[in-house]
Amino acid sequence: MGPGVSFRSLTVVGIGLVGGSLAAAAKRSGEPPLVRGVDVDQETCSFAMEHGIVDEALSPDQALGEGWFGSDATDLVVLATPARGVVAWLERLADAGYQGVVTDVASTKGAIVETARRYAGGGYSFVGGHPMAGSELSGIAAADPDLFSGAYYVLTPTEDTDMEAYRKIHRFAVSLGARVISIDAAIHDEAVAVVSHIPHVAAAALVQLANRHAGENAEILRLAAGGFKDTTRIAAGSPDLWTGICLDNANAVASGAEELAEELLSFATSVRSGDAGALRAFLEQAAEVRRSLPARWVADADALSELVIPITDRPGMVSAVTTAVGRAGCNIEDIEIDHQSEDTALLRLLLTEEGDREGLMASLEADGFAPRMRRLRG
């Protein structure tokens, strides 16, 4: 686990695989916060209580009736429902007068960020989030406190994001063992369509292809070992969940599916024409890119750099900086806001070794910042 959890209490709405895993990870920290769970399924609530995943659990109506979302009833609310449920809960929290910090774990961000904008400055502080971790399993019984260890955890701050809320959510995500990056919400939705949503669709298509060829002779599916099972593992995920995800990110998913179809058609053309050179180039490039992907991320403490940026304490500062960091391919290991006066602060970011640091410095300077960077090595 990373640094201690940055909240004394948190309430997780939707205690399935991701929400339950997040609650379990928070409970396992050195100084665990009070963790409450909210779910529409009573059996889920009972399981979470019996297994120590949460301290208390109620249905949504019961939780609202008990004042769990009053102005200062909990430090953090984590919305771990599908995207459409997050939008509904953002409105509920505003109606309840909640004044704390809110984040989510949905894999699409467009509608969520737009909804949160309507309440910026008048109630709770929202920081969009998406842990890039999951399983073909679902439900509270599959909850795993190690689910986020070494995984990317995306934050999507905007110009309305409160700096202190962002810092707390960043620290919270790091405490789960995750690697935090910050990007624009629209860029996030385009990216996850390619690296998360389309792979699920492709896996489902492969299973459908094999099933269609099996026909009445199921023996062909018995040959589906090794590579086929590894490639199609994610196709076993919840159909209801993935239907919602694809519709919530419809344009990006549809475009990604069309691009994938173009890649496959190009490959088929090369095969039919016997173009060995084109086939080899296609497969060689894919193999090279695949081999370059890290098996698991571990921070190299000797290669960390500290980036210090004087800022004015107003909305949009954190978003501007963290978005620039994301564009440069750099990754934030830790973040701290050192207030110098009522209106000024030093934003300190600890960066890992990846990315174009020179490009990042140039970008920040072009945006009007005066950044300073130093290596921590030695």
C-alpha positions in Angstrom: 0.0 0.0 0.0 1.0 3.6 -0.6 0.5 6.6 1.6 -2.2 6.5 4.2 -5.8 7.0 3.2 -6.6 10.8 3.0 -10.2 10.6 4.3 -11.4 9.7 7.8 -14.7 8.3 6.4 -16.0 7.3 3.0 -19.2 6.0 1.6 -19.2 3.7 -1.5 -22.3 3.7 -3.6 -22.4 0.3 -5.5 -20.4 -2.3 -3.7 -19.9 -4.8 -6.5 -16.5 -5.8 -7.8 -14.8 -2.4 -8.1 -16.7 -0.6 -5.3 -16.2 -3.6 -3.0 -12.5 -3.9 -3.9 -12.0 -0.2 -3.2 -13.8 -0.5 0.2 -11.7 -3.5 1.1 -8.5 -1.8 0.1 -9.3 1.2 2.2 -10.2 -0.9 5.2 -6.8 -2.7 4.9 -4.8 0.6 5.2 -2.7 1.4 8.3 -5.3 3.8 9.6 -8.5 2.6 8.0 -11.4 5.1 7.6 -15.0 4.4 8.5 -16.3 2.7 5.4 -20.0 2.6 4.6 -21.6 0.8 1.7 -24.8 1.5 -0.3 -26.3 -1.0 -2.6 -29.8 -1.9 -4.0 -29.2 -5.6 -3.3 -29.7 -6.6 0.4 -27.6 -9.8 0.0 -24.7 -7.7 -1.3 -25.0 -5.4 1.8 -25.1 -8.4 4.1 -22.1 -10.1 2.4 -20.0 -6.9 2.6 -20.8 -6.5 6.4 -20.2 -10.2 7.2 -16.8 -10.2 5.5 -15.6 -6.9 6.9 -15.5 -5.1 3.6 -17.6 -2.3 5.0 -18.5 -1.2 8.5 -22.1 -0.4 7.7 -24.3 -1.1 4.7 -27.8 0.2 3.7 -30.0 0.5 0.6 -30.0 3.8 -1.2 -33.4 4.9 0.3 -32.3 3.8 3.8 -29.0 5.6 3.5 -30.6 8.8 2.3 -33.2 8.5 5.1 -30.4 8.0 7.7 -28.7 11.2 6.6 -25.6 9.4 5.2 -25.3 12.1 2.6 -25.9 15.1 4.8 -23.7 18.2 4.4 -20.8 16.7 6.4 -21.9 13.1 7.1 -18.9 11.6 5.3 -15.6 13.0 3.9 -15.8 11.2 0.6 -18.5 9.6 -1.6 -17.3 7.1 -4.2 -19.9 6.4 -6.9 -19.2 2.9 -8.1 -22.2 2.4 -10.3 -22.4 2.4 -14.1 -22.1 5.9 -15.7 -25.8 6.5 -15.9 -26.2 5.7 -12.2 -23.3 8.1 -11.4 -25.2 10.9 -13.2 -28.4 10.2 -11.2 -26.4 10.1 -7.9 -24.7 13.4 -8.6 -28.1 15.0 -8.8 -29.2 13.2 -5.6 -26.2 14.4 -3.7 -26.8 17.9 -4.7 -30.5 17.6 -3.6 -29.3 16.2 -0.3 -27.0 19.2 0.3 -23.8 17.1 0.5 -20.7 19.3 0.9 -17.8 16.9 0.8 -15.7 15.3 -1.9 -17.2 13.1 -4.6 -15.5 10.8 -7.1 -16.6 8.0 -9.4 -15.1 4.9 -11.0 -17.0 4.8 -14.3 -15.2 3.9 -17.5 -16.9 6.8 -19.5 -16.6 10.4 -18.4 -18.4 12.8 -20.8 -21.9 12.9 -19.3 -20.6 12.6 -15.8 -18.3 15.6 -16.1 -20.9 17.7 -17.7 -23.4 16.9 -14.9 -20.8 17.7 -12.2 -20.1 21.1 -13.8 -23.7 22.1 -13.0 -23.0 21.8 -9.3 -19.4 23.2 -9.3 -18.9 25.8 -6.6 -22.2 25.4 -4.9 -22.0 22.1 -3.0 -19.7 19.1 -3.2 -16.3 19.0 -4.9 -16.2 16.4 -7.8 -13.1 14.8 -9.2 -13.7 12.2 -12.0 -11.9 8.9 -11.7 -11.5 5.6 -13.5 -9.3 2.8 -12.1 -8.2 0.7 -15.1 -8.6 -2.6 -13.2 -11.2 -5.3 -13.4 -12.0 -8.9 -13.8 -14.3 -11.2 -15.8 -15.9 -11.9 -12.5 -18.5 -9.5 -11.0 -20.2 -8.9 -7.7 -19.1 -8.4 -4.1 -17.9 -12.0 -3.8 -15.2 -11.2 -6.3 -14.0 -8.1 -4.4 -10.2 -8.0 -4.0 -8.2 -5.4 -2.0 -5.3 -5.9 -4.4 -7.3 -5.2 -7.5 -5.8 -1.8 -8.0 -2.2 -2.7 -7.1 0.1 -1.5 -10.0 -3.0 -0.5 -12.1 -3.5 2.8 -13.8 -6.0 5.1 -12.0 -7.1 7.9 -14.3 -8.3 11.2 -12.9 -10.1 13.7 -15.2 -9.9 17.2 -13.6 -11.5 20.2 -15.3 -11.1 23.9 -14.9 -13.7 23.7 -12.2 -11.9 21.1 -10.1 -11.0 22.1 -6.5 -7.3 21.8 -6.0 -7.5 20.4 -2.5 -10.1 17.9 -3.5 -7.9 16.7 -6.4 -4.9 16.3 -4.1 -6.9 14.2 -1.7 -8.3 12.0 -4.4 -4.9 11.6 -5.9 -3.5 10.5 -2.5 -6.4 8.2 -2.0 -5.8 6.4 -5.3 -2.1 6.1 -4.6 -3.0 4.6 -1.2 -4.8 1.8 -3.1 -1.5 0.9 -4.8 -2.5 2.4 -8.1 -0.5 4.5 -10.6 -2.3 7.8 -11.1 -2.4 9.8 -14.4 -4.6 12.8 -15.2 -6.1 13.5 -18.6 -8.9 15.4 -20.2 -12.3 13.6 -20.0 -12.9 13.6 -23.7 -9.4 12.2 -24.4 -10.1 9.6 -21.7 -13.3 8.4 -23.4 -11.6 8.1 -26.8 -8.6 6.3 -25.3 -10.6 3.7 -23.2 -12.7 2.9 -26.3 -9.6 1.6 -28.0 -7.7 0.0 -25.1 -10.7 -1.3 -23.0 -14.1 -1.2 -24.7 -13.1 -2.5 -28.2 -11.0 -5.3 -26.8 -14.1 -6.6 -25.0 -16.1 -6.3 -28.2 -13.4 -8.1 -30.1 -13.2 -10.9 -27.6 -17.0 -11.3 -27.8 -16.8 -11.4 -31.6 -14.1 -14.2 -31.5 -16.4 -16.3 -29.2 -19.3 -15.7 -31.5 -17.1 -16.8 -34.5 -16.0 -20.0 -32.8 -19.6 -20.7 -31.7 -20.9 -20.2 -35.2 -18.4 -22.6 -36.7 -19.0 -25.2 -34.1 -22.6 -25.5 -35.2 -24.1 -28.7 -33.9 -20.6 -30.2 -33.4 -19.4 -28.8 -30.1 -16.1 -30.6 -30.4 -14.5 -27.5 -32.0 -15.0 -25.6 -28.8 -13.2 -28.3 -26.9 -10.1 -27.4 -28.9 -10.3 -23.8 -27.6 -7.4 -23.9 -25.3 -4.4 -21.6 -24.4 -4.4 -18.6 -26.7 -8.1 -18.6 -27.4 -9.1 -18.7 -23.8 -6.6 -16.0 -22.8 -7.7 -13.7 -25.6 -11.4 -14.1 -24.9 -11.4 -14.2 -21.1 -13.0 -10.8 -20.8 -15.9 -11.8 -23.0 -17.3 -13.5 -19.9 -18.0 -10.1 -18.3 -21.5 -8.9 -17.4 -23.6 -8.3 -20.6 -25.7 -5.7 -18.8 -22.7 -3.7 -17.7 -21.0 -3.8 -21.1 -24.2 -2.9 -22.9 -24.3 0.2 -20.8 -20.6 1.0 -21.3 -20.8 0.8 -25.1 -23.9 3.0 -25.2 -22.5 5.5 -22.8 -19.4 5.8 -25.0 -21.3 5.2 -28.3 -19.4 7.4 -30.7 -15.9 6.4 -29.6 -16.8 2.7 -29.5 -18.5 2.7 -32.9 -15.5 4.5 -34.4 -13.1 2.0 -32.8 -15.1 -0.9 -34.1 -15.0 0.5 -37.6 -11.3 1.0 -37.4 -10.8 -2.5 -36.1 -12.8 -3.8 -39.0 -10.6 -1.9 -41.5 -7.5 -3.4 -39.9 -9.0 -6.9 -40.3 -10.1 -6.3 -43.9 -6.6 -5.0 -44.8 -5.1 -8.2 -43.2 -7.6 -10.4 -45.1 -6.6 -8.7 -48.4 -2.9 -9.3 -47.7 -3.6 -13.0 -47.0 -5.7 -13.5 -50.1 -3.1 -11.9 -52.3 -0.3 -13.9 -50.7 1.6 -10.7 -49.7 4.0 -12.1 -47.2 5.8 -8.8 -46.8 2.7 -7.0 -45.7 1.7 -9.8 -43.4 5.1 -9.9 -41.8 5.2 -6.2 -41.3 1.7 -6.2 -39.8 2.5 -9.0 -37.3 6.1 -7.7 -36.6 4.9 -4.2 -35.7 2.1 -5.6 -33.4 4.6 -7.9 -31.7 7.0 -5.1 -31.1 4.4 -2.8 -29.6 3.0 -5.7 -27.5 6.4 -6.6 -26.1 7.0 -2.9 -25.1 4.0 -2.9 -22.7 5.1 -3.2 -19.1 4.1 -6.4 -17.3 3.6 -4.5 -14.1 4.6 -1.0 -13.0 6.9 -0.4 -10.1 8.2 3.1 -9.4 11.9 3.5 -9.5 12.7 5.8 -6.6 16.1 6.7 -8.0 14.6 8.1 -11.2 12.0 10.4 -9.7 11.9 14.1 -10.4 10.2 17.0 -8.5 8.3 19.5 -10.5 7.5 22.8 -8.7 5.1 25.3 -10.2 4.0 28.6 -8.6 0.3 29.0 -9.1 -2.6 31.2 -8.1 -5.1 29.4 -6.0 -8.1 29.5 -8.4 -10.1 27.0 -10.4 -8.4 25.4 -13.4 -4.8 25.5 -12.2 -4.5 21.8 -11.2 -6.4 20.8 -14.4 -4.1 22.8 -16.6 -0.9 21.4 -15.1 -2.0 17.8 -14.8 -3.4 17.8 -18.4 -0.1 19.1 -19.6 1.7 16.3 -17.7 -0.6 13.7 -19.3 0.0 15.1 -22.8 3.7 14.8 -22.3 3.4 11.1 -21.4 4.7 11.8 -17.9 3.2 10.2 -14.8 2.5 11.7 -11.4 3.7 9.6 -8.4 2.6 12.2 -5.8 1.2 15.7 -5.6 1.2 18.4 -3.0 -0.2 21.9 -2.7 1.9 24.2 -0.5 -0.1 27.4 0.1 2.1 30.4 0.4 -0.7 33.0 0.9 -4.5 33.2 0.6 -4.2 33.5 -3.2 -0.9 31.8 -4.1 0.6 28.3 -3.7 3.3 26.0 -4.9 2.2 22.9 -6.8 4.7 20.1 -6.2 4.5 17.0 -8.4 6.7 14.0 -8.1 7.1 12.5 -11.6 8.3 9.0 -12.6 10.9 8.5 -15.3 8.6 8.2 -18.3 7.6 10.9 -20.8 8.9 13.9 -22.5 10.1 16.1 -19.6 11.6 18.8 -21.9 8.4 19.0 -23.8 6.4 19.2 -20.6 8.5 22.2 -19.4 8.1 23.9 -22.7 4.4 23.4 -22.7 4.0 24.7 -19.2 6.1 27.8 -20.0 4.0 28.4 -23.1 0.9 28.3 -20.9 2.3 31.0 -18.7 3.7 28.9 -15.8 7.2 29.2 -14.3 8.1 25.5 -13.7 11.2 24.2 -11.9 12.3 20.6 -12.1 15.1 18.7 -10.3 16.1 15.1 -10.2 15.8 13.4 -6.8 18.5 10.9 -7.6 21.5 10.9 -5.3 
